[in-house]
Amino acid sequence: MELKLSEFLNRLFTEGVVTVPRQLLAVEEADLREAVRLIRQFYESDRLEMAYVAPVLDEAAALWAAQYFFRAVQFVLLRDLEEDQMAIHLQPYGREVDAGAVYAVDLVFRYLGPLFKLSSGLAPDDPLVERLRATAAAWPFSSVGLGVDVSTDDLVSLDVIFSHLSLKYAYVDRVILLRDAGRTNDNVKVAAALQEVLGLHQKILWPSLELQPLPNELI
C-alpha cells in the first residue's frame, strides 16, 4: 500500500520525520479530507502558542502547502523523477494571500529548514534547488534563517505579516531566535519591531546586531 498524504502529515506533525512513496501518484479525495482534518487538529494546538489571537485557518492554503511539501520531498529523494514533472507538482500558490494564508502555509512550511538540509547535496543551480529557494523566498514568515533573499518581488509582502499582531511578533521572535541578520534591515518595520522587542536587552540577547537608524516617525 502506497503512503498517503495524510500519513505523511501525521508523521511530520507528531514526529518531525517523513517517508514518501516512490511514485507521483494522485492524492485521493478521502486522503485529502483526512489531511485537512489533521491540519485542523494541528492548527488548534499550535494557535494556543501564538501571541495575541492567531489568524483564522485558511484550509485551502494549508492543503496547498501540504501537497507542495509532500511532492518536494519526493523530488529531493527520488532523483530519477523527470524535471518536467516539477512544473506540474510544484506549482506556486495561486490565490490571494492574507494573514490566514500565511499562518496556514507555515503549519507545514516551518519544516523547510530540514528540507533544505535534505537537498544540500544537490548543486546550487539544480532546478529543484532553485525552485525550492524561490518558494521559500515567497513565504518569508516560514523561511527565516534559511538565507534566502526576500527583498525581491515576494508573493507575501512583509506588510501582510506586520498587519497582524500575532504574525508580527512571531516573525520577530524567529528573526531573533535564529539570529537572521539578513532580515533586520530590509524593512524599517522589522527594524522598529526588533528595537521594540529587544529594547535595552539587545546587547545581551543579540550583541552582534547592528540596526540602521530609524526614521523619526518610527521612533
C-alpha positions in Angstrom: 0.0 0.0 0.0 1.4 3.4 -1.0 2.0 6.0 1.6 -0.8 8.6 1.7 -0.6 12.4 2.1 -2.4 12.2 5.5 0.1 9.6 6.8 2.9 11.9 5.6 1.4 14.8 7.6 0.7 12.7 10.7 4.3 11.8 10.9 5.5 15.3 10.1 3.3 16.8 12.8 3.9 14.2 15.5 7.5 13.0 14.9 9.1 15.6 12.6 10.2 12.9 10.2 8.6 11.7 6.9 8.6 9.0 4.3 7.2 9.2 0.8 6.1 6.9 -1.9 8.4 6.1 -4.8 5.8 7.3 -7.4 4.0 10.5 -8.1 0.5 9.1 -7.6 -2.6 11.2 -7.4 -4.0 12.1 -4.0 -7.4 10.6 -3.5 -10.3 12.7 -2.2 -10.7 10.7 1.0 -7.0 11.2 1.7 -7.3 15.0 1.1 -10.2 15.1 3.6 -8.2 13.2 6.2 -5.3 15.6 5.5 -7.5 18.6 6.2 -8.7 17.0 9.5 -5.1 16.6 10.6 -4.2 20.1 9.6 -7.2 21.5 11.6 -6.1 19.4 14.6 -2.5 20.7 14.4 -3.8 24.3 14.0 -6.0 24.1 17.1 -3.0 23.0 19.1 -0.5 25.4 17.6 -2.6 28.5 17.7 -2.6 28.3 21.5 1.2 29.0 21.4 0.8 32.2 19.4 0.8 35.6 20.9 -2.4 37.6 20.7 -5.0 35.8 18.5 -3.8 33.6 15.7 -5.2 34.1 12.2 -8.2 32.0 11.2 -7.1 28.9 9.4 -7.1 29.1 5.6 -7.6 25.4 4.8 -7.1 25.8 1.1 -3.7 27.4 1.7 -2.7 24.8 4.2 -3.6 22.0 1.8 -1.7 23.6 -1.0 1.4 23.8 1.3 1.0 20.2 2.4 0.8 18.8 -1.1 3.7 21.1 -2.2 5.9 19.9 0.6 4.9 16.2 0.1 5.9 16.4 -3.6 9.1 18.5 -2.8 10.4 15.7 -0.5 9.7 13.2 -3.3 11.7 15.2 -5.8 14.6 15.6 -3.4 14.8 11.9 -2.6 13.8 10.4 -5.9 16.2 11.8 -8.3 15.0 9.7 -11.2 11.8 11.8 -11.5 11.6 13.8 -14.6 12.4 17.6 -14.3 9.3 18.5 -16.3 7.1 16.9 -13.6 8.2 19.7 -11.2 6.1 22.2 -13.2 3.1 20.0 -12.6 3.6 19.1 -9.0 5.4 22.1 -7.5 3.2 24.9 -8.7 3.3 28.3 -6.9 0.4 29.3 -4.7 -2.3 30.8 -7.0 -4.6 32.7 -4.6 -4.6 36.0 -2.8 -2.5 35.9 0.4 -3.7 37.2 3.7 -2.7 36.6 7.3 -4.8 33.4 7.4 -3.0 32.0 4.4 0.5 32.9 5.8 -0.2 31.1 9.0 -1.9 28.1 7.3 1.1 27.6 4.9 3.5 27.9 7.8 2.0 25.0 9.6 3.8 22.9 7.0 6.5 25.3 5.6 8.0 25.8 9.1 9.8 22.4 8.2 11.5 24.0 5.2 14.8 24.0 7.1 15.1 20.2 7.2 14.0 20.0 3.6 16.8 22.4 2.6 19.3 20.3 4.6 18.0 17.2 2.7 18.6 19.0 -0.6 22.1 20.3 0.4 23.8 17.6 -1.6 22.4 18.9 -4.9 24.2 21.5 -7.0 23.2 25.1 -6.2 21.9 25.6 -9.8 19.9 22.4 -9.8 16.4 23.2 -11.0 14.8 21.7 -7.9 17.1 23.8 -5.5 16.2 26.9 -7.5 12.5 26.2 -7.3 12.7 25.5 -3.5 14.6 28.7 -2.8 12.1 30.7 -4.9 9.2 29.2 -2.9 11.0 29.9 0.4 11.6 33.5 -0.6 7.9 33.8 -1.5 6.9 32.9 2.1 9.2 35.0 4.4 7.3 34.1 7.5 8.4 30.5 7.1 11.9 31.0 5.7 13.6 32.9 8.5 17.1 31.6 9.0 17.3 29.9 5.6 19.5 32.5 3.9 17.1 33.3 1.1 16.7 36.7 -0.3 13.2 38.1 0.3 13.9 41.6 -0.9 12.6 41.0 -4.4 9.1 40.6 -5.6 7.8 38.3 -2.9 4.5 36.6 -3.0 3.9 37.5 0.6 4.7 41.1 1.5 6.0 41.8 5.0 3.2 44.2 5.2 0.8 41.2 5.3 2.8 39.8 8.2 3.0 43.1 10.1 -0.7 43.8 9.6 -1.5 41.0 12.1 -0.1 41.3 15.6 0.2 37.6 16.2 2.2 37.1 13.0 4.3 40.2 13.6 5.6 39.1 16.9 6.0 35.5 15.9 8.1 36.7 12.9 10.3 39.0 15.0 10.8 36.2 17.6 12.0 33.9 14.8 14.4 36.5 13.5 15.9 36.9 17.0 15.9 33.2 17.8 17.7 32.3 14.5 19.9 35.4 14.5 18.8 36.1 10.9 20.7 39.4 10.4 19.7 39.4 6.8 16.1 40.1 7.8 16.9 43.0 10.1 17.4 46.0 7.8 15.4 45.1 4.7 12.3 46.7 6.1 12.1 49.6 8.6 9.1 47.9 10.2 11.3 44.9 11.0 14.0 47.1 12.5 11.4 49.0 14.6 9.9 45.8 15.9 13.3 44.4 16.8 14.1 47.5 18.7 10.7 47.3 20.4 11.1 43.6 21.4 14.8 43.7 22.3 14.8 47.1 24.0 17.6 47.7 26.5 18.4 43.9 26.4 19.7 43.9 22.9 23.4 43.8 24.0 22.6 40.7 26.0 20.1 38.9 23.6 21.8 39.8 20.3 25.1 41.6 21.0 26.3 41.5 17.3 23.1 43.0 15.9 23.6 46.4 14.3 20.4 48.2 13.3 20.2 51.1 10.9 18.8 54.4 12.4 15.1 54.6 12.1 13.1 57.4 10.5 11.8 59.9 13.1 8.1 58.8 12.6 9.0 55.3 13.7 11.0 56.3 16.8 
